[in-house]
Amino acid sequence: MNVTLNGRMGGPETGVRCLAAIVMLRPKLKAALAPLAVPGLATLDITLWLGGSISACAGPGVEASAKYYAKKETLDVVISVPRAEVAAMGDAATPEAIAACVAQGLEQMPLSAAARALDLQAMREAIREVIQPVARQAGS
């Protein structure tokens, strides 16, 4: 499965805090999802909106929306992370922290009837594996 990850920053401080983590996460997501085969889904296109001083981007928590294009076999997902959660990541967000936001968005995104027919469980599990290094470090 192909995957794209784009970041949209809600302020200049958000770019400083999160851009490097998004860039480092891209190859990890691509490696985790490349071996997966989901019938009817060739591309997962993720746009991550991260709140900042100019645009808060979301309500009180991570929000997500999705649109499935059956003919193109593409699932476009937009995940919005509010300013408070971005600020809680500290001065330099980790790829795993960004992956946790992506995973949370993918878990709660509403799906159309056509998209609900896709078996997305393996994709969600693969993304959770990217998050595991944070859990191991916190438990140490």
PyMOL commands that set and color helices and strands:
alter all, ss='L'
color gray80, all
select helices_A, chain A and resi 12-33+83-88+95-108+113-116+121-139
alter helices_A, ss='H'
color red, helices_A
select strands_A, chain A and resi 2-9+43-50+63-69+74-81
alter strands_A, ss='S'
color yellow, strands_A
deselect
rebuild
show_as cartoon
